Amino acid sequence: MPKTSAYILFHTDGCHLCEQAQALICALNIDFVLQDICDDEQLAQRYGVRIPVLLREADGAELGWPFDSEQLQQFTGV
């Protein structure tokens, strides 16, 4: 059964900006799952030039890169 989380980080392998976003998210101990956009053609079309993007599942809101720790805290409420 797939892990569920309040947040999804859309990324792809080898994306250094995605790695930076993931490090910021991890530093704040935010529970999230990674979703590689290359695994889904629709995701690749939607997020291809926008990654990394953090999706809040509760309301569908998105936080697009670039974002910093303060913006991440405001978006997640941590």
Summary of the structure (lengths in Angstrom):
residues: 78
radius of gyration: 11.7
end to end distance: 27.2
largest distance: 33.1
contacts: 204
relative contact order: 0.25
helix: 38%
strand: 23%
